[in-house]
Amino acid sequence: MAEKAAYSQAASTGKYDKASGLLGKYDNVRRFWEDQVTGIFLRPALNELMTQKKTHLERIRVLDLGCGSGDGYDLIMGVTAKDPGIYEYITAVITPDMLKEYMGIEINDELIKQAETDYGYYPKVRFIQDDLSSGLPESVKKQDPFDIYLTSYGTMSHFHDEQNVKIISDICRHAPGRTLFVGDWLGRYSYEWQDLWHYPPDQEYFMDYRISYIYPEEIRDQSDVAVFPLRLITRDEVMRIIDEAARESGAEIKPLRFFDRSILIGRHTDTGDYNKNCPKLRTHINSLFEGYLRTDLESLLVDYVPLPGFDYLNNFFEMFFMSCNTLIQYTISLLSEYDSETEKMHAVPDVLPFYPESLKEAMHSMRRLIEGVAWLKWGDVRANVIESHLGYSLRKLEMDMQPGTGMGHSLVGIFEIRK
Ligand SMILES: C[S@@+](CC[C@H](N)C(=O)[O-])C[C@H]1O[C@@H](n2cnc3c(N)ncnc32)[C@H](O)[C@@H]1O
């Protein structure tokens, strides 16, 4: 009986739930692509902030606005200081001893409860339930200033432009002399919502957003999915908000970096809710990162369907998807040309000199990797090494080619506030 009680108790913690990176909020794309891309773009600004803080013998305080279930904590603490060498073990920019406080603010009480369950046991983590729709609430204003004001995964798109201006100008007033603000919106021109591209670019546009992607495909249609409005935005529109917030607060807000995240695969690539031509890529890219699971690489090829009248966007997506397809086809050829008996490649397809530099680099690295590891006889080297490297290479192509103007699921701006 004691045995049964012990197993039942273990199961009730939820820790016995089947772990899979193939579906759900924390799928492989979220953890190995989206979180990591955000971290890599944040790295230079965070490195600089940490250097300054250490010089002044200070530690950092982070405010996560619209923190949901508190995942911004892992996001910010997971940023690495640089591309680590192969030997180093500790690579975080913000080591736990350098964090003074992480505070999350969120309107939804159920998410706050979840955040407290997941992160509340960290002594330096706090959550408060409050509303940001009229700017920073009193519960935040009465706190000491923060070094980083963070939003993530589209939080700023919950608000109208004038609310955005109020939130950012309040942050400027609350902030100390020099501070980082990270603004995360939804991009206006993601391929996954091509049906929405025609809305006039000079008007604030809110899409009807469905979190339909958390349901498996088989039951997606039967599920009663709630709809809520989210603002789709371009870099120019964000800059108008930023300029207005700077004018209202009297602070200088300097954009350090804009980047598009999730151009190849957004949350809605698989649902087809806003573009029925969008390939069901997320499942397959999740599979690339999953150990001991081989992926049909042909299923990763994108057959881009242009939208007449949008030449600039079509040209960008043609070039981007053709580069991804070229890398995928090259990988397929290398795998088919590898001879396991002789441990040699029969023939190697050409890497043409006029390809974009980042594509050439990805192709050369894929060849070196396959030649270097394909001979291994234990572990499934294709599923466990080569496929995940293809995933990271596609991610790198996206990072190198993204223009930071609103072409992906998310558009993120990193700003420095100076007073
Ligand atoms: C797109 S989610 C991002 C959640 C979280 N940052 C993450 O990375 O998973 C946006 C969050 O903003 C919260 N939110 C929306 N309106 C808000 C408001 N007026 N005040 C505070 N939080 C709000 C939502 O409840 C939701 O948790």
The ligand as an SDF file (V2000), in Angstrom:
LIG
                    3D

 27 29  0  0  0  0  0  0  0  0999 V2000
    1.6520   37.0000  -24.8900 C   0  0  0  0  0  0  0  0  0  0  0  0
    1.5010   36.6890  -23.2180 S   0  0  0  0  0  0  0  0  0  0  0  0
    3.1780   36.5810  -22.7090 C   0  0  0  0  0  0  0  0  0  0  0  0
    3.3370   35.9460  -21.3720 C   0  0  0  0  0  0  0  0  0  0  0  0
    4.7720   35.7560  -20.8850 C   0  0  0  0  0  0  0  0  0  0  0  0
    5.5250   36.9930  -20.9310 N   0  0  0  0  0  0  0  0  0  0  0  0
    5.4840   34.6490  -21.6380 C   0  0  0  0  0  0  0  0  0  0  0  0
    6.5710   34.9120  -22.1430 O   0  0  0  0  0  0  0  0  0  0  0  0
    4.9770   33.5360  -21.7350 O   0  0  0  0  0  0  0  0  0  0  0  0
    0.9800   38.2830  -22.6320 C   0  0  0  0  0  0  0  0  0  0  0  0
    0.6820   38.3650  -21.1670 C   0  0  0  0  0  0  0  0  0  0  0  0
    0.2790   39.7080  -20.8590 O   0  0  0  0  0  0  0  0  0  0  0  0
   -0.7720   39.6560  -19.9090 C   0  0  0  0  0  0  0  0  0  0  0  0
   -1.5730   40.8970  -19.9710 N   0  0  0  0  0  0  0  0  0  0  0  0
   -2.4650   41.2460  -20.9220 C   0  0  0  0  0  0  0  0  0  0  0  0
   -3.0470   42.4210  -20.6180 N   0  0  0  0  0  0  0  0  0  0  0  0
   -2.4950   42.8280  -19.4610 C   0  0  0  0  0  0  0  0  0  0  0  0
   -2.6940   43.9650  -18.6210 C   0  0  0  0  0  0  0  0  0  0  0  0
   -3.5860   44.9130  -18.9410 N   0  0  0  0  0  0  0  0  0  0  0  0
   -1.9570   44.0820  -17.5060 N   0  0  0  0  0  0  0  0  0  0  0  0
   -1.0580   43.1170  -17.1580 C   0  0  0  0  0  0  0  0  0  0  0  0
   -0.8450   42.0090  -17.8990 N   0  0  0  0  0  0  0  0  0  0  0  0
   -1.5450   41.8660  -19.0300 C   0  0  0  0  0  0  0  0  0  0  0  0
   -1.5700   38.4250  -20.3410 C   0  0  0  0  0  0  0  0  0  0  0  0
   -2.4050   37.9620  -19.3050 O   0  0  0  0  0  0  0  0  0  0  0  0
   -0.4550   37.4590  -20.7340 C   0  0  0  0  0  0  0  0  0  0  0  0
   -0.0310   36.6770  -19.6500 O   0  0  0  0  0  0  0  0  0  0  0  0
  1  2  1  0
  2  3  1  0
  2 10  1  0
  3  4  1  0
  4  5  1  0
  5  6  1  0
  5  7  1  0
  7  8  2  0
  7  9  1  0
 10 11  1  0
 11 12  1  0
 11 26  1  0
 12 13  1  0
 13 14  1  0
 13 24  1  0
 14 15  1  0
 14 23  1  0
 15 16  2  0
 16 17  1  0
 17 18  1  0
 17 23  2  0
 18 19  1  0
 18 20  2  0
 20 21  1  0
 21 22  2  0
 22 23  1  0
 24 25  1  0
 24 26  1  0
 26 27  1  0
M  CHG  2   2   1   9  -1
M  END
$$$$
